[in-house]
Amino acid sequence: MPYKQPKIEKVFYSIGEVADMFQVNTSHIRFWENEFDILKPKKNKKGNRLFTKEDIQNLKLIHHLVKERGLTIKGAKQKLKDNKQDTLDKHELVDRLKTIRQMLVEMKEEMG
């Protein structure tokens, strides 16, 4: 499933909002948090996780590796350890290409 861009940009997102963005349940997000040390959400006094834009970017990358590319958790960890920036650059390029494709599809539909 693709990542759902939030309608309103916020400083912090709850775990429920983040799970909805990635169309997974909250336990999935907590599991990824335990497995990937690049995820460090802040916690409020009640212990609720508060995810920043940086956390969301890291989750997008993890989601891409595990859900879209089909890597195992171990494989995704290794990919991030070996060359996180290269993986991030490739993911951003794919995201841009998907956006361009969607725009072209919408233009085609409007014309035809």
Biopython code that builds the backbone (N, CA, C, O; Angstrom):
import numpy as np
from Bio.PDB.StructureBuilder import StructureBuilder

atoms = [
    (1, "MET", "N", (0.832, -1.181, 0.000)),
    (1, "MET", "CA", (0.000, 0.000, 0.000)),
    (1, "MET", "C", (0.881, 1.251, 0.000)),
    (1, "MET", "O", (1.920, 1.272, 0.660)),
    (2, "PRO", "N", (0.486, 2.272, -0.719)),
    (2, "PRO", "CA", (1.284, 3.494, -0.742)),
    (2, "PRO", "C", (1.115, 4.308, 0.525)),
    (2, "PRO", "O", (0.156, 4.143, 1.279)),
    (3, "TYR", "N", (2.057, 5.173, 0.731)),
    (3, "TYR", "CA", (2.043, 6.096, 1.866)),
    (3, "TYR", "C", (0.979, 7.160, 1.613)),
    (3, "TYR", "O", (0.895, 7.694, 0.507)),
    (4, "LYS", "N", (0.163, 7.475, 2.624)),
    (4, "LYS", "CA", (-0.861, 8.509, 2.503)),
    (4, "LYS", "C", (-0.343, 9.795, 3.123)),
    (4, "LYS", "O", (-0.127, 9.870, 4.332)),
    (5, "GLN", "N", (-0.147, 10.805, 2.287)),
    (5, "GLN", "CA", (0.325, 12.114, 2.737)),
    (5, "GLN", "C", (-0.706, 12.730, 3.678)),
    (5, "GLN", "O", (-1.887, 12.783, 3.334)),
    (6, "PRO", "N", (-0.293, 13.199, 4.856)),
    (6, "PRO", "CA", (-1.263, 13.828, 5.763)),
    (6, "PRO", "C", (-1.797, 15.124, 5.166)),
    (6, "PRO", "O", (-1.073, 15.830, 4.465)),
    (7, "LYS", "N", (-3.067, 15.441, 5.441)),
    (7, "LYS", "CA", (-3.683, 16.654, 4.912)),
    (7, "LYS", "C", (-3.140, 17.910, 5.586)),
    (7, "LYS", "O", (-2.997, 18.950, 4.944)),
    (8, "ILE", "N", (-2.842, 17.815, 6.866)),
    (8, "ILE", "CA", (-2.355, 18.963, 7.634)),
    (8, "ILE", "C", (-0.956, 18.635, 8.149)),
    (8, "ILE", "O", (-0.742, 17.588, 8.760)),
    (9, "GLU", "N", (-0.016, 19.527, 7.902)),
    (9, "GLU", "CA", (1.339, 19.344, 8.415)),
    (9, "GLU", "C", (1.365, 19.742, 9.887)),
    (9, "GLU", "O", (0.903, 20.822, 10.256)),
    (10, "LYS", "N", (1.901, 18.875, 10.710)),
    (10, "LYS", "CA", (1.979, 19.110, 12.144)),
    (10, "LYS", "C", (3.423, 18.946, 12.603)),
    (10, "LYS", "O", (4.264, 18.430, 11.867)),
    (11, "VAL", "N", (3.698, 19.385, 13.816)),
    (11, "VAL", "CA", (5.024, 19.192, 14.400)),
    (11, "VAL", "C", (5.163, 17.752, 14.884)),
    (11, "VAL", "O", (6.198, 17.117, 14.679)),
    (12, "PHE", "N", (4.112, 17.241, 15.527)),
    (12, "PHE", "CA", (4.118, 15.868, 16.037)),
    (12, "PHE", "C", (2.871, 15.132, 15.574)),
    (12, "PHE", "O", (1.795, 15.714, 15.435)),
    (13, "TYR", "N", (3.043, 13.842, 15.340)),
    (13, "TYR", "CA", (1.936, 12.976, 14.954)),
    (13, "TYR", "C", (1.830, 11.843, 15.964)),
    (13, "TYR", "O", (2.842, 11.324, 16.434)),
    (14, "SER", "N", (0.600, 11.463, 16.296)),
    (14, "SER", "CA", (0.389, 10.342, 17.207)),
    (14, "SER", "C", (0.668, 9.038, 16.482)),
    (14, "SER", "O", (0.732, 9.010, 15.253)),
    (15, "ILE", "N", (0.833, 7.966, 17.229)),
    (15, "ILE", "CA", (1.087, 6.662, 16.617)),
    (15, "ILE", "C", (-0.106, 6.224, 15.759)),
    (15, "ILE", "O", (0.073, 5.567, 14.734)),
    (16, "GLY", "N", (-1.315, 6.589, 16.179)),
    (16, "GLY", "CA", (-2.499, 6.264, 15.386)),
    (16, "GLY", "C", (-2.489, 6.961, 14.037)),
    (16, "GLY", "O", (-2.817, 6.354, 13.017)),
    (17, "GLU", "N", (-2.112, 8.240, 14.028)),
    (17, "GLU", "CA", (-2.029, 8.986, 12.768)),
    (17, "GLU", "C", (-0.960, 8.393, 11.861)),
    (17, "GLU", "O", (-1.157, 8.276, 10.651)),
    (18, "VAL", "N", (0.171, 8.021, 12.449)),
    (18, "VAL", "CA", (1.270, 7.446, 11.676)),
    (18, "VAL", "C", (0.859, 6.091, 11.101)),
    (18, "VAL", "O", (1.119, 5.804, 9.933)),
    (19, "ALA", "N", (0.225, 5.270, 11.914)),
    (19, "ALA", "CA", (-0.235, 3.960, 11.437)),
    (19, "ALA", "C", (-1.208, 4.132, 10.278)),
    (19, "ALA", "O", (-1.167, 3.369, 9.312)),
    (20, "ASP", "N", (-2.086, 5.135, 10.371)),
    (20, "ASP", "CA", (-3.043, 5.403, 9.296)),
    (20, "ASP", "C", (-2.327, 5.830, 8.015)),
    (20, "ASP", "O", (-2.717, 5.423, 6.920)),
    (21, "MET", "N", (-1.289, 6.643, 8.148)),
    (21, "MET", "CA", (-0.524, 7.087, 6.977)),
    (21, "MET", "C", (0.033, 5.905, 6.192)),
    (21, "MET", "O", (0.038, 5.900, 4.961)),
    (22, "PHE", "N", (0.499, 4.907, 6.932)),
    (22, "PHE", "CA", (1.145, 3.754, 6.291)),
    (22, "PHE", "C", (0.204, 2.562, 6.141)),
    (22, "PHE", "O", (0.604, 1.501, 5.662)),
    (23, "GLN", "N", (-1.034, 2.745, 6.549)),
    (23, "GLN", "CA", (-2.065, 1.715, 6.435)),
    (23, "GLN", "C", (-1.629, 0.403, 7.079)),
    (23, "GLN", "O", (-1.765, -0.680, 6.511)),
    (24, "VAL", "N", (-1.092, 0.556, 8.311)),
    (24, "VAL", "CA", (-0.714, -0.596, 9.142)),
    (24, "VAL", "C", (-1.287, -0.339, 10.532)),
    (24, "VAL", "O", (-1.741, 0.767, 10.823)),
    (25, "ASN", "N", (-1.266, -1.355, 11.389)),
    (25, "ASN", "CA", (-1.771, -1.117, 12.744)),
    (25, "ASN", "C", (-0.653, -0.550, 13.627)),
    (25, "ASN", "O", (0.524, -0.588, 13.267)),
    (26, "THR", "N", (-1.048, -0.031, 14.777)),
    (26, "THR", "CA", (-0.083, 0.639, 15.648)),
    (26, "THR", "C", (0.993, -0.315, 16.162)),
    (26, "THR", "O", (2.130, 0.095, 16.393)),
    (27, "SER", "N", (0.638, -1.579, 16.340)),
    (27, "SER", "CA", (1.644, -2.535, 16.818)),
    (27, "SER", "C", (2.757, -2.704, 15.786)),
    (27, "SER", "O", (3.904, -2.978, 16.140)),
    (28, "HIS", "N", (2.415, -2.541, 14.515)),
    (28, "HIS", "CA", (3.408, -2.600, 13.443)),
    (28, "HIS", "C", (4.425, -1.467, 13.608)),
    (28, "HIS", "O", (5.631, -1.682, 13.478)),
    (29, "ILE", "N", (3.933, -0.276, 13.891)),
    (29, "ILE", "CA", (4.812, 0.886, 14.088)),
    (29, "ILE", "C", (5.697, 0.668, 15.313)),
    (29, "ILE", "O", (6.895, 0.950, 15.268)),
    (30, "ARG", "N", (5.120, 0.170, 16.404)),
    (30, "ARG", "CA", (5.914, -0.097, 17.612)),
    (30, "ARG", "C", (6.982, -1.158, 17.331)),
    (30, "ARG", "O", (8.108, -1.049, 17.815)),
    (31, "PHE", "N", (6.631, -2.181, 16.552)),
    (31, "PHE", "CA", (7.592, -3.220, 16.196)),
    (31, "PHE", "C", (8.758, -2.613, 15.413)),
    (31, "PHE", "O", (9.920, -2.886, 15.717)),
    (32, "TRP", "N", (8.451, -1.790, 14.406)),
    (32, "TRP", "CA", (9.521, -1.150, 13.628)),
    (32, "TRP", "C", (10.370, -0.258, 14.521)),
    (32, "TRP", "O", (11.588, -0.189, 14.351)),
    (33, "GLU", "N", (9.741, 0.426, 15.468)),
    (33, "GLU", "CA", (10.489, 1.277, 16.392)),
    (33, "GLU", "C", (11.503, 0.444, 17.177)),
    (33, "GLU", "O", (12.639, 0.873, 17.380)),
    (34, "ASN", "N", (11.089, -0.747, 17.617)),
    (34, "ASN", "CA", (11.999, -1.621, 18.365)),
    (34, "ASN", "C", (13.100, -2.200, 17.489)),
    (34, "ASN", "O", (14.207, -2.439, 17.971)),
    (35, "GLU", "N", (12.820, -2.425, 16.231)),
    (35, "GLU", "CA", (13.776, -3.063, 15.321)),
    (35, "GLU", "C", (14.771, -2.091, 14.690)),
    (35, "GLU", "O", (15.917, -2.460, 14.431)),
    (36, "PHE", "N", (14.350, -0.868, 14.444)),
    (36, "PHE", "CA", (15.191, 0.091, 13.709)),
    (36, "PHE", "C", (15.595, 1.240, 14.626)),
    (36, "PHE", "O", (14.747, 1.991, 15.108)),
    (37, "ASP", "N", (16.896, 1.369, 14.860)),
    (37, "ASP", "CA", (17.359, 2.403, 15.784)),
    (37, "ASP", "C", (17.278, 3.811, 15.200)),
    (37, "ASP", "O", (17.529, 4.778, 15.920)),
    (38, "ILE", "N", (16.934, 3.958, 13.913)),
    (38, "ILE", "CA", (16.756, 5.302, 13.353)),
    (38, "ILE", "C", (15.413, 5.894, 13.764)),
    (38, "ILE", "O", (15.177, 7.086, 13.562)),
    (39, "LEU", "N", (14.530, 5.079, 14.338)),
    (39, "LEU", "CA", (13.240, 5.572, 14.820)),
    (39, "LEU", "C", (13.346, 5.893, 16.302)),
    (39, "LEU", "O", (13.553, 5.010, 17.134)),
    (40, "LYS", "N", (13.200, 7.159, 16.608)),
    (40, "LYS", "CA", (13.295, 7.611, 17.998)),
    (40, "LYS", "C", (12.177, 8.609, 18.294)),
    (40, "LYS", "O", (12.452, 9.786, 18.528)),
    (41, "PRO", "N", (10.917, 8.157, 18.289)),
    (41, "PRO", "CA", (9.849, 9.123, 18.588)),
    (41, "PRO", "C", (9.971, 9.637, 20.021)),
    (41, "PRO", "O", (10.412, 8.930, 20.928)),
    (42, "LYS", "N", (9.571, 10.871, 20.184)),
    (42, "LYS", "CA", (9.551, 11.443, 21.532)),
    (42, "LYS", "C", (8.344, 10.853, 22.258)),
    (42, "LYS", "O", (7.412, 10.350, 21.631)),
    (43, "LYS", "N", (8.376, 10.923, 23.580)),
    (43, "LYS", "CA", (7.234, 10.457, 24.364)),
    (43, "LYS", "C", (6.816, 11.566, 25.316)),
    (43, "LYS", "O", (7.654, 12.242, 25.913)),
    (44, "ASN", "N", (5.503, 11.741, 25.449)),
    (44, "ASN", "CA", (5.015, 12.757, 26.386)),
    (44, "ASN", "C", (4.973, 12.170, 27.797)),
    (44, "ASN", "O", (5.397, 11.036, 28.016)),
    (45, "LYS", "N", (4.464, 12.945, 28.745)),
    (45, "LYS", "CA", (4.442, 12.505, 30.146)),
    (45, "LYS", "C", (3.627, 11.231, 30.344)),
    (45, "LYS", "O", (3.907, 10.448, 31.251)),
    (46, "LYS", "N", (2.629, 11.024, 29.505)),
    (46, "LYS", "CA", (1.800, 9.822, 29.592)),
    (46, "LYS", "C", (2.478, 8.614, 28.935)),
    (46, "LYS", "O", (2.022, 7.482, 29.096)),
    (47, "GLY", "N", (3.559, 8.855, 28.201)),
    (47, "GLY", "CA", (4.242, 7.772, 27.507)),
    (47, "GLY", "C", (3.783, 7.571, 26.074)),
    (47, "GLY", "O", (4.210, 6.626, 25.411)),
    (48, "ASN", "N", (2.906, 8.463, 25.587)),
    (48, "ASN", "CA", (2.444, 8.372, 24.206)),
    (48, "ASN", "C", (3.556, 8.795, 23.249)),
    (48, "ASN", "O", (4.264, 9.771, 23.494)),
    (49, "ARG", "N", (3.697, 8.051, 22.166)),
    (49, "ARG", "CA", (4.724, 8.361, 21.182)),
    (49, "ARG", "C", (4.304, 9.565, 20.352)),
    (49, "ARG", "O", (3.146, 9.695, 19.956)),
    (50, "LEU", "N", (5.272, 10.444, 20.098)),
    (50, "LEU", "CA", (5.058, 11.630, 19.274)),
    (50, "LEU", "C", (6.084, 11.601, 18.145)),
    (50, "LEU", "O", (7.281, 11.760, 18.385)),
    (51, "PHE", "N", (5.621, 11.401, 16.930)),
    (51, "PHE", "CA", (6.501, 11.251, 15.780)),
    (51, "PHE", "C", (6.686, 12.582, 15.063)),
    (51, "PHE", "O", (5.722, 13.307, 14.820)),
    (52, "THR", "N", (7.938, 12.894, 14.727)),
    (52, "THR", "CA", (8.270, 14.118, 13.998)),
    (52, "THR", "C", (8.293, 13.836, 12.498)),
    (52, "THR", "O", (8.153, 12.692, 12.065)),
    (53, "LYS", "N", (8.473, 14.903, 11.711)),
    (53, "LYS", "CA", (8.597, 14.741, 10.260)),
    (53, "LYS", "C", (9.786, 13.844, 9.914)),
    (53, "LYS", "O", (9.717, 13.057, 8.970)),
    (54, "GLU", "N", (10.872, 13.960, 10.675)),
    (54, "GLU", "CA", (12.047, 13.109, 10.448)),
    (54, "GLU", "C", (11.701, 11.638, 10.707)),
    (54, "GLU", "O", (12.122, 10.755, 9.960)),
    (55, "ASP", "N", (10.939, 11.385, 11.762)),
    (55, "ASP", "CA", (10.490, 10.013, 12.036)),
    (55, "ASP", "C", (9.641, 9.493, 10.878)),
    (55, "ASP", "O", (9.780, 8.340, 10.469)),
    (56, "ILE", "N", (8.765, 10.341, 10.354)),
    (56, "ILE", "CA", (7.901, 9.948, 9.234)),
    (56, "ILE", "C", (8.763, 9.610, 8.017)),
    (56, "ILE", "O", (8.502, 8.625, 7.327)),
    (57, "GLN", "N", (9.796, 10.430, 7.751)),
    (57, "GLN", "CA", (10.694, 10.148, 6.617)),
    (57, "GLN", "C", (11.390, 8.803, 6.808)),
    (57, "GLN", "O", (11.498, 8.019, 5.866)),
    (58, "ASN", "N", (11.859, 8.539, 8.015)),
    (58, "ASN", "CA", (12.515, 7.258, 8.291)),
    (58, "ASN", "C", (11.533, 6.098, 8.144)),
    (58, "ASN", "O", (11.891, 5.037, 7.632)),
    (59, "LEU", "N", (10.304, 6.303, 8.590)),
    (59, "LEU", "CA", (9.285, 5.264, 8.428)),
    (59, "LEU", "C", (8.961, 5.030, 6.959)),
    (59, "LEU", "O", (8.741, 3.892, 6.544)),
    (60, "LYS", "N", (8.929, 6.103, 6.171)),
    (60, "LYS", "CA", (8.695, 5.947, 4.722)),
    (60, "LYS", "C", (9.779, 5.072, 4.114)),
    (60, "LYS", "O", (9.503, 4.211, 3.280)),
    (61, "LEU", "N", (11.006, 5.300, 4.537)),
    (61, "LEU", "CA", (12.129, 4.526, 4.018)),
    (61, "LEU", "C", (12.020, 3.059, 4.442)),
    (61, "LEU", "O", (12.211, 2.161, 3.622)),
    (62, "ILE", "N", (11.717, 2.821, 5.704)),
    (62, "ILE", "CA", (11.546, 1.448, 6.203)),
    (62, "ILE", "C", (10.386, 0.773, 5.478)),
    (62, "ILE", "O", (10.501, -0.373, 5.044)),
    (63, "HIS", "N", (9.268, 1.487, 5.349)),
    (63, "HIS", "CA", (8.094, 0.949, 4.663)),
    (63, "HIS", "C", (8.447, 0.571, 3.225)),
    (63, "HIS", "O", (8.057, -0.489, 2.736)),
    (64, "HIS", "N", (9.186, 1.450, 2.560)),
    (64, "HIS", "CA", (9.608, 1.188, 1.178)),
    (64, "HIS", "C", (10.442, -0.090, 1.097)),
    (64, "HIS", "O", (10.202, -0.939, 0.238)),
    (65, "LEU", "N", (11.409, -0.221, 1.983)),
    (65, "LEU", "CA", (12.296, -1.386, 1.937)),
    (65, "LEU", "C", (11.557, -2.681, 2.262)),
    (65, "LEU", "O", (11.746, -3.696, 1.590)),
    (66, "VAL", "N", (10.717, -2.642, 3.292)),
    (66, "VAL", "CA", (10.074, -3.872, 3.773)),
    (66, "VAL", "C", (8.819, -4.205, 2.974)),
    (66, "VAL", "O", (8.646, -5.349, 2.552)),
    (67, "LYS", "N", (7.958, -3.243, 2.763)),
    (67, "LYS", "CA", (6.663, -3.511, 2.133)),
    (67, "LYS", "C", (6.712, -3.446, 0.610)),
    (67, "LYS", "O", (6.097, -4.272, -0.065)),
    (68, "GLU", "N", (7.444, -2.465, 0.059)),
    (68, "GLU", "CA", (7.451, -2.297, -1.389)),
    (68, "GLU", "C", (8.545, -3.125, -2.067)),
    (68, "GLU", "O", (8.314, -3.713, -3.124)),
    (69, "ARG", "N", (9.714, -3.171, -1.471)),
    (69, "ARG", "CA", (10.813, -3.939, -2.077)),
    (69, "ARG", "C", (10.881, -5.367, -1.562)),
    (69, "ARG", "O", (11.585, -6.199, -2.135)),
    (70, "GLY", "N", (10.158, -5.660, -0.487)),
    (70, "GLY", "CA", (10.060, -7.022, 0.012)),
    (70, "GLY", "C", (11.261, -7.530, 0.787)),
    (70, "GLY", "O", (11.463, -8.739, 0.900)),
    (71, "LEU", "N", (12.062, -6.613, 1.325)),
    (71, "LEU", "CA", (13.211, -7.041, 2.120)),
    (71, "LEU", "C", (12.743, -7.545, 3.483)),
    (71, "LEU", "O", (11.701, -7.125, 3.985)),
    (72, "THR", "N", (13.506, -8.430, 4.062)),
    (72, "THR", "CA", (13.246, -8.847, 5.437)),
    (72, "THR", "C", (13.672, -7.709, 6.360)),
    (72, "THR", "O", (14.342, -6.769, 5.931)),
    (73, "ILE", "N", (13.283, -7.798, 7.617)),
    (73, "ILE", "CA", (13.712, -6.787, 8.594)),
    (73, "ILE", "C", (15.237, -6.757, 8.646)),
    (73, "ILE", "O", (15.848, -5.688, 8.647)),
    (74, "LYS", "N", (15.839, -7.935, 8.689)),
    (74, "LYS", "CA", (17.304, -8.026, 8.731)),
    (74, "LYS", "C", (17.922, -7.391, 7.483)),
    (74, "LYS", "O", (18.906, -6.658, 7.577)),
    (75, "GLY", "N", (17.343, -7.675, 6.325)),
    (75, "GLY", "CA", (17.851, -7.108, 5.073)),
    (75, "GLY", "C", (17.710, -5.599, 5.033)),
    (75, "GLY", "O", (18.610, -4.899, 4.567)),
    (76, "ALA", "N", (16.585, -5.095, 5.519)),
    (76, "ALA", "CA", (16.362, -3.646, 5.554)),
    (76, "ALA", "C", (17.348, -2.971, 6.508)),
    (76, "ALA", "O", (17.886, -1.908, 6.199)),
    (77, "LYS", "N", (17.580, -3.587, 7.660)),
    (77, "LYS", "CA", (18.557, -3.044, 8.619)),
    (77, "LYS", "C", (19.935, -2.957, 7.971)),
    (77, "LYS", "O", (20.632, -1.951, 8.103)),
    (78, "GLN", "N", (20.316, -4.017, 7.275)),
    (78, "GLN", "CA", (21.634, -4.053, 6.635)),
    (78, "GLN", "C", (21.735, -2.978, 5.553)),
    (78, "GLN", "O", (22.758, -2.305, 5.432)),
    (79, "LYS", "N", (20.667, -2.822, 4.768)),
    (79, "LYS", "CA", (20.647, -1.813, 3.703)),
    (79, "LYS", "C", (20.828, -0.418, 4.294)),
    (79, "LYS", "O", (21.580, 0.396, 3.758)),
    (80, "LEU", "N", (20.143, -0.149, 5.387)),
    (80, "LEU", "CA", (20.269, 1.158, 6.032)),
    (80, "LEU", "C", (21.644, 1.345, 6.660)),
    (80, "LEU", "O", (22.190, 2.448, 6.657)),
    (81, "LYS", "N", (22.195, 0.272, 7.195)),
    (81, "LYS", "CA", (23.530, 0.343, 7.808)),
    (81, "LYS", "C", (24.596, 0.577, 6.744)),
    (81, "LYS", "O", (25.499, 1.394, 6.926)),
    (82, "ASP", "N", (24.483, -0.148, 5.630)),
    (82, "ASP", "CA", (25.501, -0.054, 4.576)),
    (82, "ASP", "C", (25.521, 1.308, 3.897)),
    (82, "ASP", "O", (26.586, 1.896, 3.707)),
    (83, "ASN", "N", (24.339, 1.810, 3.531)),
    (83, "ASN", "CA", (24.315, 3.076, 2.813)),
    (83, "ASN", "C", (22.934, 3.704, 2.866)),
    (83, "ASN", "O", (22.176, 3.646, 1.898)),
    (84, "LYS", "N", (22.613, 4.303, 3.998)),
    (84, "LYS", "CA", (21.291, 4.906, 4.174)),
    (84, "LYS", "C", (21.042, 6.012, 3.155)),
    (84, "LYS", "O", (19.946, 6.099, 2.602)),
    (85, "GLN", "N", (22.031, 6.853, 2.898)),
    (85, "GLN", "CA", (21.813, 8.002, 2.010)),
    (85, "GLN", "C", (21.506, 7.556, 0.590)),
    (85, "GLN", "O", (20.622, 8.123, -0.051)),
    (86, "ASP", "N", (22.211, 6.558, 0.087)),
    (86, "ASP", "CA", (21.950, 6.047, -1.257)),
    (86, "ASP", "C", (20.534, 5.470, -1.344)),
    (86, "ASP", "O", (19.820, 5.705, -2.319)),
    (87, "THR", "N", (20.140, 4.722, -0.326)),
    (87, "THR", "CA", (18.798, 4.144, -0.277)),
    (87, "THR", "C", (17.760, 5.253, -0.234)),
    (87, "THR", "O", (16.742, 5.174, -0.922)),
    (88, "LEU", "N", (18.003, 6.280, 0.562)),
    (88, "LEU", "CA", (17.091, 7.416, 0.670)),
    (88, "LEU", "C", (16.986, 8.158, -0.658)),
    (88, "LEU", "O", (15.886, 8.513, -1.080)),
    (89, "ASP", "N", (18.108, 8.395, -1.317)),
    (89, "ASP", "CA", (18.102, 9.085, -2.606)),
    (89, "ASP", "C", (17.286, 8.321, -3.643)),
    (89, "ASP", "O", (16.500, 8.913, -4.381)),
    (90, "LYS", "N", (17.475, 7.011, -3.696)),
    (90, "LYS", "CA", (16.727, 6.195, -4.658)),
    (90, "LYS", "C", (15.239, 6.212, -4.342)),
    (90, "LYS", "O", (14.411, 6.295, -5.248)),
    (91, "HIS", "N", (14.898, 6.134, -3.064)),
    (91, "HIS", "CA", (13.490, 6.160, -2.671)),
    (91, "HIS", "C", (12.854, 7.490, -3.033)),
    (91, "HIS", "O", (11.726, 7.517, -3.524)),
    (92, "GLU", "N", (13.556, 8.599, -2.801)),
    (92, "GLU", "CA", (13.024, 9.921, -3.141)),
    (92, "GLU", "C", (12.820, 10.053, -4.642)),
    (92, "GLU", "O", (11.842, 10.657, -5.082)),
    (93, "LEU", "N", (13.729, 9.498, -5.431)),
    (93, "LEU", "CA", (13.590, 9.526, -6.888)),
    (93, "LEU", "C", (12.353, 8.749, -7.319)),
    (93, "LEU", "O", (11.580, 9.223, -8.152)),
    (94, "VAL", "N", (12.162, 7.566, -6.760)),
    (94, "VAL", "CA", (10.982, 6.759, -7.085)),
    (94, "VAL", "C", (9.715, 7.506, -6.691)),
    (94, "VAL", "O", (8.737, 7.492, -7.438)),
    (95, "ASP", "N", (9.715, 8.161, -5.528)),
    (95, "ASP", "CA", (8.552, 8.942, -5.083)),
    (95, "ASP", "C", (8.236, 10.063, -6.076)),
    (95, "ASP", "O", (7.078, 10.280, -6.432)),
    (96, "ARG", "N", (9.274, 10.769, -6.517)),
    (96, "ARG", "CA", (9.059, 11.854, -7.484)),
    (96, "ARG", "C", (8.502, 11.324, -8.790)),
    (96, "ARG", "O", (7.603, 11.928, -9.375)),
    (97, "LEU", "N", (9.026, 10.205, -9.249)),
    (97, "LEU", "CA", (8.536, 9.609, -10.497)),
    (97, "LEU", "C", (7.080, 9.173, -10.366)),
    (97, "LEU", "O", (6.303, 9.333, -11.308)),
    (98, "LYS", "N", (6.700, 8.626, -9.215)),
    (98, "LYS", "CA", (5.302, 8.240, -8.983)),
    (98, "LYS", "C", (4.393, 9.465, -9.017)),
    (98, "LYS", "O", (3.290, 9.407, -9.559)),
    (99, "THR", "N", (4.855, 10.573, -8.439)),
    (99, "THR", "CA", (4.072, 11.805, -8.435)),
    (99, "THR", "C", (3.889, 12.324, -9.849)),
    (99, "THR", "O", (2.788, 12.728, -10.225)),
    (100, "ILE", "N", (4.951, 12.317, -10.630)),
    (100, "ILE", "CA", (4.879, 12.764, -12.021)),
    (100, "ILE", "C", (3.925, 11.871, -12.815)),
    (100, "ILE", "O", (3.117, 12.359, -13.603)),
    (101, "ARG", "N", (4.028, 10.573, -12.601)),
    (101, "ARG", "CA", (3.134, 9.638, -13.300)),
    (101, "ARG", "C", (1.678, 9.930, -12.950)),
    (101, "ARG", "O", (0.822, 9.954, -13.835)),
    (102, "GLN", "N", (1.392, 10.150, -11.677)),
    (102, "GLN", "CA", (0.024, 10.448, -11.253)),
    (102, "GLN", "C", (-0.478, 11.729, -11.907)),
    (102, "GLN", "O", (-1.630, 11.796, -12.335)),
    (103, "MET", "N", (0.380, 12.747, -11.988)),
    (103, "MET", "CA", (-0.008, 13.998, -12.629)),
    (103, "MET", "C", (-0.334, 13.770, -14.098)),
    (103, "MET", "O", (-1.309, 14.318, -14.613)),
    (104, "LEU", "N", (0.480, 12.963, -14.774)),
    (104, "LEU", "CA", (0.255, 12.679, -16.185)),
    (104, "LEU", "C", (-1.044, 11.893, -16.389)),
    (104, "LEU", "O", (-1.784, 12.160, -17.336)),
    (105, "VAL", "N", (-1.322, 10.948, -15.524)),
    (105, "VAL", "CA", (-2.569, 10.169, -15.612)),
    (105, "VAL", "C", (-3.766, 11.110, -15.445)),
    (105, "VAL", "O", (-4.742, 11.026, -16.191)),
    (106, "GLU", "N", (-3.678, 12.003, -14.461)),
    (106, "GLU", "CA", (-4.771, 12.953, -14.225)),
    (106, "GLU", "C", (-4.963, 13.877, -15.421)),
    (106, "GLU", "O", (-6.099, 14.172, -15.794)),
    (107, "MET", "N", (-3.869, 14.339, -16.029)),
    (107, "MET", "CA", (-3.961, 15.200, -17.213)),
    (107, "MET", "C", (-4.620, 14.452, -18.370)),
    (107, "MET", "O", (-5.460, 15.003, -19.081)),
    (108, "LYS", "N", (-4.232, 13.201, -18.546)),
    (108, "LYS", "CA", (-4.796, 12.374, -19.611)),
    (108, "LYS", "C", (-6.306, 12.216, -19.419)),
    (108, "LYS", "O", (-7.080, 12.321, -20.370)),
    (109, "GLU", "N", (-6.710, 11.962, -18.168)),
    (109, "GLU", "CA", (-8.132, 11.782, -17.860)),
    (109, "GLU", "C", (-8.919, 13.071, -18.124)),
    (109, "GLU", "O", (-10.049, 13.021, -18.610)),
    (110, "GLU", "N", (-8.324, 14.219, -17.803)),
    (110, "GLU", "CA", (-8.993, 15.504, -18.036)),
    (110, "GLU", "C", (-9.143, 15.800, -19.517)),
    (110, "GLU", "O", (-10.115, 16.429, -19.935)),
    (111, "MET", "N", (-8.185, 15.350, -20.309)),
    (111, "MET", "CA", (-8.214, 15.609, -21.748)),
    (111, "MET", "C", (-9.152, 14.666, -22.487)),
    (111, "MET", "O", (-9.669, 14.999, -23.553)),
    (112, "GLY", "N", (-9.361, 13.518, -21.929)),
    (112, "GLY", "CA", (-9.995, 12.549, -22.733)),
    (112, "GLY", "C", (-11.239, 11.936, -22.420)),
    (112, "GLY", "O", (-11.722, 11.096, -23.180)),
]
sb = StructureBuilder()
sb.init_structure("model")
sb.init_model(0)
sb.init_chain("A")
sb.init_seg("    ")
for serial, (resi, resn, name, xyz) in enumerate(atoms, 1):
    if name == "N":
        sb.init_residue(resn, " ", resi, " ")
    sb.init_atom(name, np.array(xyz, "f"), 0.0, 1.0, " ", f" {name:<3s}", serial, name[0])
structure = sb.get_structure()
